[in-house]
Amino acid sequence: MAPHRKLPFIDVGYHLVVSGGTEEVGSVREVAPAGRPEIVVDIENAGDFIIPLSAVVAVVEQKVIVNVDALDDGVRDAIRHAHDAEVPPSRELEQT
């Protein structure tokens, strides 16, 4: 069994970012529910998902950075579509 590594403090409201990315894709809603080694995150446009703490690579400036390869397909798909509902800035001008 691999030794447990100690992660920096994670709190509700911290942003979720994929390792190597810059955009926030969600936020933390629960930390270690019922003592389980996971966080519950709200991914934009998709709802709540469970992310194992083993997928967390760092916590920096209130951002939880995760390794997308360590996530299940449903979470990866939700992250991939997190910003689909956003209107690009060039289109916002057309709508006014």
N, C-alpha and C positions, 0 to 999 in steps of 0.2 A: 504494500500500500504506500502511495506517495505521501510524503509529509505535507501537512497543511501549511499553507503560506499565509501570513497575516496581511490582510488588505487594509488600506487606509480607511478611515471613517467614511461611510456612505449614509446619506440622509434622504428622507423624502423630499422630493422637489429637485434633486440633482438631475442634470440633463444626461441623456444617453447619446453616446457618439460611437461610431464604428471605428476601430483601429485603422489608422491611415486616412480617415475622413475628417472633414471639418464641420459638416452640418450636424446639428442636433436632430435626432430622429424621434425623440420621446423624452419621458421623464420618469423618475423613480416614484412609485406609489407606496410600496411596502419594502421593508428590509427584513430578511430572515423571518418570514411568517412562520409561526409555530416552531421557531428554532431551526427551520430547514436552511441549508446553505444555498440560498437563492434570493433574488430580488424580483418583485413584481413591477413591471414597467408599463406605462401607457405609451404605445407607439402611435404616433400621429396617424389619423385616418384609419386605424385598425383596432384599437382597444388595448386591453390588458394582456400581457404575456409574461411568462415566467422565464427568467434567465438564471442559469446556475452561476454561483459565484466563481466557479472554475473558469468561466468564459470571460471574467473581468480581468483585464490586463493592467489597468491603472485607474486611479482616481485622482484627477488633477483639476484644481480650480472649480470645484463643484460639478465636474463632469465625470461620468462613469464611462470608461472606454472599454469596449468589448471586442473580442476576437470573433468576427462573423463566422469563421470556419468552425467554431465550437458551439454554434447555435443550431437548433433544429430547423428544418425546412420552412415550417410555418412562420417562425420568427424572422428568418432571412427574407422571406417573401414580403412580410409586413414592412420590414425596414426598407426593402427595395422600392416600395410604393408609398412610403411615408409622406412624400411631398407631391404626390400626383394631383391633389386637389388645389394646389397653389396656382395662382395666376402669375405668369412671368411679368416682370415690370413693364415690358413693352406692350403687353396686352392690357394692363391696367389703364393705360392712357386711352385705348380704344373704347373702353367700357364707360368712360365719363362723358 
